[in-house]
Amino acid sequence: MDDNKNNYIRVDGNKIINEKSIKWIKKMDECLAVCTKGNGCYIKDTHTICKINNLDSYNLLNKYFQEKSI
């Protein structure tokens, strides 16, 4: 991610979030829960990105959960 450029991700519910606002991501089966609140989130406060709804956004963030082979 380029620090000088705003990059946006589409989440479920036809919402767009700025990548820089992401505080944490939790993987849940084939969905990702994304927190953008500065003081933290409970699961009910997160944005959801499901593989079936937003494949590009899901793949973009899911790569951080892939195991690296040595």
Distance bins in CASP14 RR format, pairs under 12 A and 6 or more apart:
PFRMAT RR
TARGET T0000
AUTHOR 0000-0000-0000
RMODE 2
METHOD distances of the structure
MODEL  1
1 7 1 0 1 0 0 0 0 0 0 0 0
1 8 0 0 0 0 0 1 0 0 0 0 0
1 9 0 0 0 0 0 1 0 0 0 0 0
1 18 0 0 0 0 0 1 0 0 0 0 0
1 19 1 0 1 0 0 0 0 0 0 0 0
1 20 1 0 0 1 0 0 0 0 0 0 0
1 22 0 0 0 0 0 1 0 0 0 0 0
1 60 0 0 0 0 1 0 0 0 0 0 0
1 61 0 0 0 0 0 1 0 0 0 0 0
1 64 0 0 0 0 0 1 0 0 0 0 0
2 19 0 0 0 0 0 1 0 0 0 0 0
2 20 0 0 0 0 0 1 0 0 0 0 0
3 19 0 0 0 0 0 1 0 0 0 0 0
3 20 0 0 0 0 1 0 0 0 0 0 0
4 20 0 0 0 0 0 1 0 0 0 0 0
5 18 0 0 0 0 0 1 0 0 0 0 0
5 19 0 0 0 0 1 0 0 0 0 0 0
5 20 0 0 0 0 1 0 0 0 0 0 0
6 16 0 0 0 0 0 1 0 0 0 0 0
6 17 0 0 0 0 0 1 0 0 0 0 0
6 18 1 0 1 0 0 0 0 0 0 0 0
6 19 1 0 0 1 0 0 0 0 0 0 0
6 20 1 0 0 1 0 0 0 0 0 0 0
6 21 0 0 0 0 1 0 0 0 0 0 0
7 16 0 0 0 0 0 1 0 0 0 0 0
7 17 0 0 0 0 1 0 0 0 0 0 0
7 18 1 0 0 1 0 0 0 0 0 0 0
7 19 1 0 1 0 0 0 0 0 0 0 0
7 20 1 0 0 1 0 0 0 0 0 0 0
7 21 0 0 0 0 0 1 0 0 0 0 0
7 22 0 0 0 0 0 1 0 0 0 0 0
7 57 0 0 0 0 0 1 0 0 0 0 0
7 60 0 0 0 0 1 0 0 0 0 0 0
7 61 0 0 0 0 0 1 0 0 0 0 0
8 15 0 0 0 0 1 0 0 0 0 0 0
8 16 1 0 1 0 0 0 0 0 0 0 0
8 17 1 0 0 1 0 0 0 0 0 0 0
8 18 1 0 1 0 0 0 0 0 0 0 0
8 19 1 0 0 1 0 0 0 0 0 0 0
8 20 0 0 0 0 1 0 0 0 0 0 0
8 21 0 0 0 0 1 0 0 0 0 0 0
8 22 0 0 0 0 0 1 0 0 0 0 0
8 36 0 0 0 0 0 1 0 0 0 0 0
8 56 0 0 0 0 0 1 0 0 0 0 0
8 57 0 0 0 0 1 0 0 0 0 0 0
8 60 0 0 0 0 0 1 0 0 0 0 0
9 15 0 0 0 0 1 0 0 0 0 0 0
9 16 1 0 0 1 0 0 0 0 0 0 0
9 17 1 0 1 0 0 0 0 0 0 0 0
9 18 0 0 0 0 1 0 0 0 0 0 0
9 19 1 0 1 0 0 0 0 0 0 0 0
9 20 0 0 0 0 0 1 0 0 0 0 0
9 21 0 0 0 0 1 0 0 0 0 0 0
9 22 0 0 0 0 1 0 0 0 0 0 0
9 25 0 0 0 0 0 1 0 0 0 0 0
9 32 0 0 0 0 1 0 0 0 0 0 0
9 34 1 0 0 1 0 0 0 0 0 0 0
9 36 0 0 0 0 0 1 0 0 0 0 0
9 47 0 0 0 0 1 0 0 0 0 0 0
9 48 0 0 0 0 0 1 0 0 0 0 0
9 49 1 0 0 1 0 0 0 0 0 0 0
9 54 0 0 0 0 1 0 0 0 0 0 0
9 56 0 0 0 0 1 0 0 0 0 0 0
9 57 1 0 1 0 0 0 0 0 0 0 0
9 58 0 0 0 0 1 0 0 0 0 0 0
9 59 0 0 0 0 0 1 0 0 0 0 0
9 60 1 0 0 1 0 0 0 0 0 0 0
9 61 1 0 0 1 0 0 0 0 0 0 0
9 62 0 0 0 0 0 1 0 0 0 0 0
10 16 1 0 1 0 0 0 0 0 0 0 0
10 17 0 0 0 0 1 0 0 0 0 0 0
10 18 0 0 0 0 0 1 0 0 0 0 0
10 19 0 0 0 0 0 1 0 0 0 0 0
10 34 0 0 0 0 0 1 0 0 0 0 0
10 47 0 0 0 0 1 0 0 0 0 0 0
10 48 0 0 0 0 0 1 0 0 0 0 0
10 49 1 0 0 1 0 0 0 0 0 0 0
10 50 0 0 0 0 0 1 0 0 0 0 0
10 53 0 0 0 0 1 0 0 0 0 0 0
10 54 1 0 1 0 0 0 0 0 0 0 0
10 55 0 0 0 0 0 1 0 0 0 0 0
10 56 1 0 0 1 0 0 0 0 0 0 0
10 57 1 0 1 0 0 0 0 0 0 0 0
10 58 0 0 0 0 1 0 0 0 0 0 0
10 60 0 0 0 0 1 0 0 0 0 0 0
10 61 0 0 0 0 0 1 0 0 0 0 0
11 17 1 0 1 0 0 0 0 0 0 0 0
11 18 0 0 0 0 0 1 0 0 0 0 0
11 19 0 0 0 0 0 1 0 0 0 0 0
11 21 0 0 0 0 0 1 0 0 0 0 0
11 22 0 0 0 0 0 1 0 0 0 0 0
11 25 0 0 0 0 0 1 0 0 0 0 0
11 31 0 0 0 0 0 1 0 0 0 0 0
11 32 0 0 0 0 1 0 0 0 0 0 0
11 33 0 0 0 0 0 1 0 0 0 0 0
11 34 1 0 0 1 0 0 0 0 0 0 0
11 35 0 0 0 0 0 1 0 0 0 0 0
11 36 0 0 0 0 1 0 0 0 0 0 0
11 46 0 0 0 0 1 0 0 0 0 0 0
11 47 1 0 1 0 0 0 0 0 0 0 0
11 48 1 0 0 1 0 0 0 0 0 0 0
11 49 1 0 1 0 0 0 0 0 0 0 0
11 50 0 0 0 0 1 0 0 0 0 0 0
11 53 0 0 0 0 1 0 0 0 0 0 0
11 54 1 0 0 1 0 0 0 0 0 0 0
11 56 0 0 0 0 0 1 0 0 0 0 0
11 57 1 0 0 1 0 0 0 0 0 0 0
11 58 0 0 0 0 1 0 0 0 0 0 0
11 60 0 0 0 0 0 1 0 0 0 0 0
11 61 0 0 0 0 0 1 0 0 0 0 0
12 31 0 0 0 0 1 0 0 0 0 0 0
12 32 0 0 0 0 1 0 0 0 0 0 0
12 33 0 0 0 0 0 1 0 0 0 0 0
12 34 0 0 0 0 1 0 0 0 0 0 0
12 46 0 0 0 0 0 1 0 0 0 0 0
12 47 1 0 0 1 0 0 0 0 0 0 0
12 48 1 0 1 0 0 0 0 0 0 0 0
12 49 1 0 0 1 0 0 0 0 0 0 0
12 50 1 0 1 0 0 0 0 0 0 0 0
12 51 0 0 0 0 0 1 0 0 0 0 0
12 52 0 0 0 0 1 0 0 0 0 0 0
12 53 1 0 1 0 0 0 0 0 0 0 0
12 54 1 0 0 1 0 0 0 0 0 0 0
12 55 0 0 0 0 0 1 0 0 0 0 0
12 57 0 0 0 0 1 0 0 0 0 0 0
12 58 0 0 0 0 1 0 0 0 0 0 0
13 47 0 0 0 0 1 0 0 0 0 0 0
13 48 0 0 0 0 1 0 0 0 0 0 0
13 49 0 0 0 0 0 1 0 0 0 0 0
13 50 0 0 0 0 0 1 0 0 0 0 0
13 53 0 0 0 0 1 0 0 0 0 0 0
13 54 0 0 0 0 1 0 0 0 0 0 0
13 57 0 0 0 0 0 1 0 0 0 0 0
14 47 0 0 0 0 0 1 0 0 0 0 0
14 53 0 0 0 0 1 0 0 0 0 0 0
14 54 0 0 0 0 1 0 0 0 0 0 0
15 21 0 0 0 0 0 1 0 0 0 0 0
15 34 0 0 0 0 0 1 0 0 0 0 0
15 36 0 0 0 0 0 1 0 0 0 0 0
15 46 0 0 0 0 0 1 0 0 0 0 0
15 47 1 0 0 1 0 0 0 0 0 0 0
15 48 0 0 0 0 1 0 0 0 0 0 0
15 49 0 0 0 0 0 1 0 0 0 0 0
15 53 0 0 0 0 0 1 0 0 0 0 0
15 54 0 0 0 0 0 1 0 0 0 0 0
15 57 0 0 0 0 0 1 0 0 0 0 0
16 34 0 0 0 0 0 1 0 0 0 0 0
16 36 0 0 0 0 0 1 0 0 0 0 0
16 47 0 0 0 0 1 0 0 0 0 0 0
16 49 0 0 0 0 0 1 0 0 0 0 0
16 54 0 0 0 0 0 1 0 0 0 0 0
16 57 0 0 0 0 1 0 0 0 0 0 0
17 23 0 0 0 0 0 1 0 0 0 0 0
17 25 0 0 0 0 0 1 0 0 0 0 0
17 32 0 0 0 0 0 1 0 0 0 0 0
17 34 1 0 0 1 0 0 0 0 0 0 0
17 35 0 0 0 0 0 1 0 0 0 0 0
17 36 1 0 1 0 0 0 0 0 0 0 0
17 37 0 0 0 0 0 1 0 0 0 0 0
17 46 0 0 0 0 0 1 0 0 0 0 0
17 47 1 0 0 1 0 0 0 0 0 0 0
17 48 0 0 0 0 0 1 0 0 0 0 0
17 49 0 0 0 0 1 0 0 0 0 0 0
17 54 0 0 0 0 0 1 0 0 0 0 0
17 57 0 0 0 0 1 0 0 0 0 0 0
17 61 0 0 0 0 0 1 0 0 0 0 0
18 34 0 0 0 0 0 1 0 0 0 0 0
18 36 0 0 0 0 1 0 0 0 0 0 0
18 47 0 0 0 0 0 1 0 0 0 0 0
19 25 0 0 0 0 0 1 0 0 0 0 0
19 34 0 0 0 0 1 0 0 0 0 0 0
19 36 0 0 0 0 1 0 0 0 0 0 0
19 47 0 0 0 0 0 1 0 0 0 0 0
19 49 0 0 0 0 0 1 0 0 0 0 0
19 57 0 0 0 0 0 1 0 0 0 0 0
19 60 0 0 0 0 1 0 0 0 0 0 0
19 61 0 0 0 0 1 0 0 0 0 0 0
20 36 0 0 0 0 1 0 0 0 0 0 0
20 38 0 0 0 0 0 1 0 0 0 0 0
21 34 0 0 0 0 1 0 0 0 0 0 0
21 35 0 0 0 0 1 0 0 0 0 0 0
21 36 1 0 1 0 0 0 0 0 0 0 0
21 37 0 0 0 0 1 0 0 0 0 0 0
21 38 0 0 0 0 1 0 0 0 0 0 0
21 40 0 0 0 0 0 1 0 0 0 0 0
21 41 0 0 0 0 0 1 0 0 0 0 0
21 47 0 0 0 0 1 0 0 0 0 0 0
22 32 0 0 0 0 0 1 0 0 0 0 0
22 33 0 0 0 0 0 1 0 0 0 0 0
22 34 1 0 1 0 0 0 0 0 0 0 0
22 35 1 0 0 1 0 0 0 0 0 0 0
22 36 1 0 0 1 0 0 0 0 0 0 0
22 37 0 0 0 0 0 1 0 0 0 0 0
22 38 0 0 0 0 0 1 0 0 0 0 0
22 40 0 0 0 0 0 1 0 0 0 0 0
22 41 0 0 0 0 0 1 0 0 0 0 0
22 46 0 0 0 0 0 1 0 0 0 0 0
22 47 0 0 0 0 1 0 0 0 0 0 0
22 49 0 0 0 0 0 1 0 0 0 0 0
22 57 0 0 0 0 0 1 0 0 0 0 0
22 60 0 0 0 0 0 1 0 0 0 0 0
22 61 0 0 0 0 1 0 0 0 0 0 0
22 64 0 0 0 0 0 1 0 0 0 0 0
23 33 0 0 0 0 0 1 0 0 0 0 0
23 34 0 0 0 0 1 0 0 0 0 0 0
23 35 1 0 1 0 0 0 0 0 0 0 0
23 36 1 0 0 1 0 0 0 0 0 0 0
23 37 1 0 0 1 0 0 0 0 0 0 0
23 38 1 0 1 0 0 0 0 0 0 0 0
23 39 0 0 0 0 1 0 0 0 0 0 0
23 40 1 0 1 0 0 0 0 0 0 0 0
23 41 1 0 0 1 0 0 0 0 0 0 0
23 45 0 0 0 0 0 1 0 0 0 0 0
23 46 0 0 0 0 1 0 0 0 0 0 0
23 47 0 0 0 0 0 1 0 0 0 0 0
24 32 0 0 0 0 0 1 0 0 0 0 0
24 33 0 0 0 0 1 0 0 0 0 0 0
24 34 1 0 0 1 0 0 0 0 0 0 0
24 35 1 0 1 0 0 0 0 0 0 0 0
24 36 0 0 0 0 1 0 0 0 0 0 0
24 37 0 0 0 0 0 1 0 0 0 0 0
24 38 0 0 0 0 0 1 0 0 0 0 0
24 40 1 0 0 1 0 0 0 0 0 0 0
24 41 1 0 0 1 0 0 0 0 0 0 0
24 42 0 0 0 0 0 1 0 0 0 0 0
24 43 0 0 0 0 0 1 0 0 0 0 0
24 45 0 0 0 0 0 1 0 0 0 0 0
24 46 0 0 0 0 1 0 0 0 0 0 0
24 47 0 0 0 0 0 1 0 0 0 0 0
24 61 0 0 0 0 0 1 0 0 0 0 0
24 64 0 0 0 0 0 1 0 0 0 0 0
25 31 0 0 0 0 0 1 0 0 0 0 0
25 32 1 0 1 0 0 0 0 0 0 0 0
25 33 1 0 0 1 0 0 0 0 0 0 0
25 34 1 0 1 0 0 0 0 0 0 0 0
25 35 1 0 0 1 0 0 0 0 0 0 0
25 36 0 0 0 0 0 1 0 0 0 0 0
25 41 0 0 0 0 0 1 0 0 0 0 0
25 43 0 0 0 0 0 1 0 0 0 0 0
25 46 0 0 0 0 1 0 0 0 0 0 0
25 47 0 0 0 0 1 0 0 0 0 0 0
25 48 0 0 0 0 0 1 0 0 0 0 0
25 49 0 0 0 0 1 0 0 0 0 0 0
25 57 0 0 0 0 0 1 0 0 0 0 0
25 58 0 0 0 0 0 1 0 0 0 0 0
25 60 0 0 0 0 0 1 0 0 0 0 0
25 61 1 0 1 0 0 0 0 0 0 0 0
25 62 0 0 0 0 1 0 0 0 0 0 0
25 63 0 0 0 0 0 1 0 0 0 0 0
25 64 1 0 0 1 0 0 0 0 0 0 0
25 65 0 0 0 0 1 0 0 0 0 0 0
26 32 1 0 0 1 0 0 0 0 0 0 0
26 33 1 0 1 0 0 0 0 0 0 0 0
26 34 0 0 0 0 1 0 0 0 0 0 0
26 35 0 0 0 0 1 0 0 0 0 0 0
26 40 0 0 0 0 0 1 0 0 0 0 0
26 41 0 0 0 0 1 0 0 0 0 0 0
26 42 0 0 0 0 0 1 0 0 0 0 0
26 43 1 0 0 1 0 0 0 0 0 0 0
26 45 0 0 0 0 0 1 0 0 0 0 0
26 46 1 0 0 1 0 0 0 0 0 0 0
26 47 0 0 0 0 0 1 0 0 0 0 0
26 48 0 0 0 0 0 1 0 0 0 0 0
26 49 0 0 0 0 0 1 0 0 0 0 0
26 61 0 0 0 0 0 1 0 0 0 0 0
26 62 0 0 0 0 0 1 0 0 0 0 0
26 64 0 0 0 0 0 1 0 0 0 0 0
26 65 0 0 0 0 1 0 0 0 0 0 0
27 33 0 0 0 0 1 0 0 0 0 0 0
27 34 0 0 0 0 0 1 0 0 0 0 0
27 46 0 0 0 0 0 1 0 0 0 0 0
27 48 0 0 0 0 0 1 0 0 0 0 0
27 49 0 0 0 0 0 1 0 0 0 0 0
27 50 0 0 0 0 0 1 0 0 0 0 0
27 51 0 0 0 0 0 1 0 0 0 0 0
27 58 0 0 0 0 0 1 0 0 0 0 0
27 61 0 0 0 0 1 0 0 0 0 0 0
27 62 1 0 0 1 0 0 0 0 0 0 0
27 63 0 0 0 0 0 1 0 0 0 0 0
27 64 0 0 0 0 1 0 0 0 0 0 0
27 65 1 0 1 0 0 0 0 0 0 0 0
27 66 0 0 0 0 0 1 0 0 0 0 0
28 34 0 0 0 0 0 1 0 0 0 0 0
28 43 0 0 0 0 1 0 0 0 0 0 0
28 46 0 0 0 0 1 0 0 0 0 0 0
28 48 0 0 0 0 1 0 0 0 0 0 0
28 49 0 0 0 0 0 1 0 0 0 0 0
28 50 0 0 0 0 1 0 0 0 0 0 0
28 51 0 0 0 0 0 1 0 0 0 0 0
28 58 0 0 0 0 0 1 0 0 0 0 0
28 62 0 0 0 0 0 1 0 0 0 0 0
28 65 0 0 0 0 0 1 0 0 0 0 0
29 48 0 0 0 0 0 1 0 0 0 0 0
29 50 0 0 0 0 1 0 0 0 0 0 0
29 51 0 0 0 0 1 0 0 0 0 0 0
29 52 0 0 0 0 0 1 0 0 0 0 0
29 58 0 0 0 0 0 1 0 0 0 0 0
29 62 0 0 0 0 0 1 0 0 0 0 0
29 65 0 0 0 0 0 1 0 0 0 0 0
30 48 0 0 0 0 0 1 0 0 0 0 0
30 49 0 0 0 0 1 0 0 0 0 0 0
30 50 1 0 0 1 0 0 0 0 0 0 0
30 51 1 0 1 0 0 0 0 0 0 0 0
30 52 1 0 0 1 0 0 0 0 0 0 0
30 53 0 0 0 0 0 1 0 0 0 0 0
30 54 0 0 0 0 0 1 0 0 0 0 0
30 55 0 0 0 0 0 1 0 0 0 0 0
30 58 1 0 0 1 0 0 0 0 0 0 0
30 59 0 0 0 0 0 1 0 0 0 0 0
30 62 0 0 0 0 1 0 0 0 0 0 0
30 65 0 0 0 0 0 1 0 0 0 0 0
31 43 0 0 0 0 0 1 0 0 0 0 0
31 46 0 0 0 0 0 1 0 0 0 0 0
31 47 0 0 0 0 0 1 0 0 0 0 0
31 48 1 0 1 0 0 0 0 0 0 0 0
31 49 1 0 0 1 0 0 0 0 0 0 0
31 50 1 0 1 0 0 0 0 0 0 0 0
31 51 1 0 0 1 0 0 0 0 0 0 0
31 52 0 0 0 0 1 0 0 0 0 0 0
31 53 0 0 0 0 1 0 0 0 0 0 0
31 54 0 0 0 0 1 0 0 0 0 0 0
31 55 0 0 0 0 0 1 0 0 0 0 0
31 57 0 0 0 0 0 1 0 0 0 0 0
31 58 1 0 0 1 0 0 0 0 0 0 0
31 61 0 0 0 0 0 1 0 0 0 0 0
31 62 0 0 0 0 1 0 0 0 0 0 0
31 65 0 0 0 0 0 1 0 0 0 0 0
32 43 0 0 0 0 0 1 0 0 0 0 0
32 46 0 0 0 0 1 0 0 0 0 0 0
32 47 0 0 0 0 1 0 0 0 0 0 0
32 48 1 0 0 1 0 0 0 0 0 0 0
32 49 1 0 1 0 0 0 0 0 0 0 0
32 50 1 0 0 1 0 0 0 0 0 0 0
32 51 0 0 0 0 1 0 0 0 0 0 0
32 53 0 0 0 0 0 1 0 0 0 0 0
32 54 0 0 0 0 1 0 0 0 0 0 0
32 55 0 0 0 0 0 1 0 0 0 0 0
32 57 0 0 0 0 1 0 0 0 0 0 0
32 58 1 0 0 1 0 0 0 0 0 0 0
32 59 0 0 0 0 0 1 0 0 0 0 0
32 60 0 0 0 0 1 0 0 0 0 0 0
32 61 1 0 1 0 0 0 0 0 0 0 0
32 62 1 0 0 1 0 0 0 0 0 0 0
32 63 0 0 0 0 0 1 0 0 0 0 0
32 64 0 0 0 0 1 0 0 0 0 0 0
32 65 0 0 0 0 1 0 0 0 0 0 0
33 40 0 0 0 0 0 1 0 0 0 0 0
33 41 0 0 0 0 1 0 0 0 0 0 0
33 42 0 0 0 0 1 0 0 0 0 0 0
33 43 1 0 1 0 0 0 0 0 0 0 0
33 44 0 0 0 0 1 0 0 0 0 0 0
33 45 0 0 0 0 1 0 0 0 0 0 0
33 46 1 0 1 0 0 0 0 0 0 0 0
33 47 1 0 0 1 0 0 0 0 0 0 0
33 48 1 0 0 1 0 0 0 0 0 0 0
33 49 0 0 0 0 1 0 0 0 0 0 0
33 50 0 0 0 0 0 1 0 0 0 0 0
33 58 0 0 0 0 0 1 0 0 0 0 0
33 61 0 0 0 0 0 1 0 0 0 0 0
34 40 0 0 0 0 0 1 0 0 0 0 0
34 41 0 0 0 0 1 0 0 0 0 0 0
34 43 0 0 0 0 0 1 0 0 0 0 0
34 45 0 0 0 0 0 1 0 0 0 0 0
34 46 1 0 1 0 0 0 0 0 0 0 0
34 47 1 0 1 0 0 0 0 0 0 0 0
34 48 1 0 0 1 0 0 0 0 0 0 0
34 49 1 0 0 1 0 0 0 0 0 0 0
34 50 0 0 0 0 0 1 0 0 0 0 0
34 54 0 0 0 0 0 1 0 0 0 0 0
34 57 0 0 0 0 1 0 0 0 0 0 0
34 58 0 0 0 0 0 1 0 0 0 0 0
34 60 0 0 0 0 0 1 0 0 0 0 0
34 61 1 0 0 1 0 0 0 0 0 0 0
34 62 0 0 0 0 0 1 0 0 0 0 0
34 64 0 0 0 0 0 1 0 0 0 0 0
35 41 1 1 0 0 0 0 0 0 0 0 0
35 42 0 0 0 0 1 0 0 0 0 0 0
35 43 0 0 0 0 1 0 0 0 0 0 0
35 44 0 0 0 0 0 1 0 0 0 0 0
35 45 1 0 0 1 0 0 0 0 0 0 0
35 46 1 0 1 0 0 0 0 0 0 0 0
35 47 1 0 0 1 0 0 0 0 0 0 0
35 48 0 0 0 0 0 1 0 0 0 0 0
35 49 0 0 0 0 0 1 0 0 0 0 0
36 45 0 0 0 0 1 0 0 0 0 0 0
36 46 0 0 0 0 1 0 0 0 0 0 0
36 47 1 0 0 1 0 0 0 0 0 0 0
36 48 0 0 0 0 0 1 0 0 0 0 0
36 49 0 0 0 0 0 1 0 0 0 0 0
37 44 0 0 0 0 0 1 0 0 0 0 0
37 45 1 0 0 1 0 0 0 0 0 0 0
37 46 0 0 0 0 1 0 0 0 0 0 0
37 47 0 0 0 0 0 1 0 0 0 0 0
38 45 0 0 0 0 0 1 0 0 0 0 0
39 45 0 0 0 0 0 1 0 0 0 0 0
40 46 0 0 0 0 1 0 0 0 0 0 0
41 47 0 0 0 0 1 0 0 0 0 0 0
41 48 0 0 0 0 0 1 0 0 0 0 0
47 53 0 0 0 0 0 1 0 0 0 0 0
47 54 0 0 0 0 0 1 0 0 0 0 0
47 57 0 0 0 0 1 0 0 0 0 0 0
47 61 0 0 0 0 0 1 0 0 0 0 0
48 54 0 0 0 0 1 0 0 0 0 0 0
48 57 0 0 0 0 0 1 0 0 0 0 0
48 58 0 0 0 0 0 1 0 0 0 0 0
48 61 0 0 0 0 0 1 0 0 0 0 0
49 55 0 0 0 0 1 0 0 0 0 0 0
49 56 0 0 0 0 1 0 0 0 0 0 0
49 57 1 0 1 0 0 0 0 0 0 0 0
49 58 1 0 1 0 0 0 0 0 0 0 0
49 59 0 0 0 0 1 0 0 0 0 0 0
49 60 0 0 0 0 1 0 0 0 0 0 0
49 61 1 0 0 1 0 0 0 0 0 0 0
49 62 0 0 0 0 1 0 0 0 0 0 0
50 57 0 0 0 0 1 0 0 0 0 0 0
50 58 1 0 0 1 0 0 0 0 0 0 0
50 59 0 0 0 0 0 1 0 0 0 0 0
50 61 0 0 0 0 0 1 0 0 0 0 0
50 62 0 0 0 0 0 1 0 0 0 0 0
51 57 0 0 0 0 1 0 0 0 0 0 0
51 58 1 0 1 0 0 0 0 0 0 0 0
51 59 0 0 0 0 1 0 0 0 0 0 0
51 60 0 0 0 0 0 1 0 0 0 0 0
51 61 0 0 0 0 0 1 0 0 0 0 0
51 62 1 0 0 1 0 0 0 0 0 0 0
51 65 0 0 0 0 0 1 0 0 0 0 0
52 58 0 0 0 0 1 0 0 0 0 0 0
54 60 0 0 0 0 1 0 0 0 0 0 0
54 61 0 0 0 0 1 0 0 0 0 0 0
54 62 0 0 0 0 0 1 0 0 0 0 0
55 61 0 0 0 0 0 1 0 0 0 0 0
55 62 0 0 0 0 1 0 0 0 0 0 0
56 62 0 0 0 0 0 1 0 0 0 0 0
56 63 0 0 0 0 0 1 0 0 0 0 0
57 63 0 0 0 0 0 1 0 0 0 0 0
58 64 0 0 0 0 0 1 0 0 0 0 0
58 65 0 0 0 0 0 1 0 0 0 0 0
59 65 0 0 0 0 0 1 0 0 0 0 0
59 66 0 0 0 0 0 1 0 0 0 0 0
END
